[in-house]
C-alpha cells in the first residue's frame, strides 16, 4: 500500500505547515522567527523542522530567506487548517466550549481527524445550526443546560 507524504508527517510537522500557511496569508511571507513565535518554540527547532519539510518537498527554504509552501505543502496546510476550523466550530457550537479552550483542543485533535469524520462533523454542525437552532426545535438555553449536565 502506497503511503502519502501527509500520512508520514508528524503532528508537529503538520503544525509547522499550518503555521507557515497562516503566516503567508497574513504577512505574504514567513520567517523562522515568526514561526517560532507562532508555535512558541525556539528558532533552532524551527530550522530543523524546515529542513525536514524542505526534504519532503513541502516548502521552499534557504537559510536566511523567507519560507513559502510548495503546492504540495499548501494542500496539506489547507487540510490541517480546515480540520482545525471544523473541530473548533464543533467544540464551540455543539459542546459550547469557550473559544480559547476550543482552539487549543482543536489544535491537539486535528491531527487524528480523518476526512470522512470531518465531513460528518460539518454536516452535523450545519444541521444543528440550520435545522435545529434556527427553526426553534432546540432552545439555546435548554441546550446549554443539557450540554453542561444541568438539565432536569
C-alpha positions in Angstrom: 0.0 0.0 0.0 1.4 3.4 -1.0 1.7 5.9 1.9 1.2 9.6 1.1 3.5 12.3 2.2 0.8 13.7 4.5 0.5 10.4 6.4 4.2 10.4 7.0 4.1 13.7 8.7 4.1 14.0 12.5 1.6 16.3 14.2 4.4 18.7 14.8 5.3 18.9 11.1 1.6 19.5 10.3 1.7 22.3 12.8 4.7 23.9 11.0 2.9 23.7 7.7 -0.3 25.2 9.2 1.7 28.0 10.8 3.6 28.8 7.6 0.3 28.9 5.7 -1.3 31.1 8.2 1.7 33.5 8.2 1.7 33.6 4.4 -2.0 34.7 4.5 -1.3 37.5 7.0 2.2 38.6 6.0 2.6 37.2 2.5 5.8 35.6 3.7 7.0 33.6 6.7 10.3 33.8 8.6 11.9 31.5 11.1 11.3 34.0 13.9 7.6 34.4 13.0 7.1 30.6 13.0 8.9 30.2 16.3 6.8 32.9 17.9 3.6 31.4 16.5 4.3 27.9 17.7 6.1 29.0 20.9 9.2 27.1 20.1 12.9 28.0 19.8 14.3 29.1 16.5 16.8 26.1 16.2 13.7 23.8 16.4 12.1 25.7 13.6 15.3 25.4 11.5 15.4 21.7 12.0 11.8 21.2 11.1 12.2 23.4 8.0 15.0 21.1 6.7 12.7 18.1 7.1 9.8 19.8 5.3 12.1 21.0 2.5 13.4 17.4 2.1 9.8 16.3 1.7 9.2 18.9 -1.0 6.6 20.7 1.1 8.4 24.1 1.5 10.8 26.4 -0.3 13.5 27.3 2.2 17.1 28.5 2.1 19.0 29.7 5.2 18.3 33.4 6.0 15.5 33.7 3.4 11.7 33.7 3.6 9.9 30.4 3.8 7.0 29.5 1.5 4.8 26.5 0.9 5.1 24.4 -2.3 1.8 23.4 -3.9 2.0 20.1 -2.1 2.7 21.8 1.2 -0.1 24.3 0.7 -2.5 21.4 0.1 -1.6 19.7 3.3 -1.6 23.0 5.3 -5.1 23.8 4.0 -6.3 20.4 5.0 -4.9 20.8 8.5 -6.4 24.3 8.8 -9.8 23.1 7.6 -9.8 20.3 10.2 -8.8 22.8 12.9 -11.7 25.1 11.9 -14.2 22.3 11.8 -13.1 21.0 15.2 -13.1 24.4 16.8 -16.6 25.1 15.4 -17.9 21.8 16.7 -16.4 22.4 20.1 -17.8 25.9 20.3 -21.2 25.3 18.6 -22.2 21.9 19.8 -20.3 21.4 23.0 -20.3 25.1 24.0 -16.6 25.1 24.8 -15.2 28.7 25.3 -13.2 29.9 22.2 -9.7 29.8 23.7 -10.1 26.3 25.0 -11.8 25.2 21.8 -8.9 26.5 19.7 -6.4 24.7 22.0 -8.3 21.4 21.8 -8.8 21.7 18.1 -5.1 22.0 17.6 -4.5 18.8 19.5 -7.3 16.9 17.8 -6.8 18.0 14.2 -4.0 15.5 13.6 -6.2 12.5 14.3 -9.3 13.6 12.3 -9.8 11.8 9.0 -11.7 13.4 6.1 -14.8 11.3 6.5 -15.2 12.2 10.1 -14.6 15.8 9.4 -17.3 15.8 6.7 -19.7 14.2 9.1 -18.9 16.8 11.7 -19.5 19.6 9.3 -22.9 18.1 8.3 -23.8 17.8 12.0 -22.9 21.3 12.8 -24.7 22.7 9.8 -27.8 20.7 10.6 -27.7 21.6 14.2 -27.4 25.4 13.4 -29.8 25.5 10.4 -32.4 22.9 11.2 -32.5 22.7 15.0 -31.4 26.0 16.5 -32.7 28.3 13.7 -36.0 26.6 13.5 -36.5 26.7 17.2 -36.6 22.9 17.6 -34.0 23.2 20.3 -34.0 26.1 22.7 -30.4 27.6 23.1 -30.7 27.8 26.9 -32.1 24.3 27.2 -29.3 23.0 25.1 -26.8 24.8 27.3 -28.2 23.3 30.4 -28.2 19.9 28.8 -24.7 20.0 27.5 -23.4 21.3 30.9 -25.2 18.5 32.6 -27.7 20.7 34.4 -30.9 19.6 32.6 -33.6 18.3 34.7 
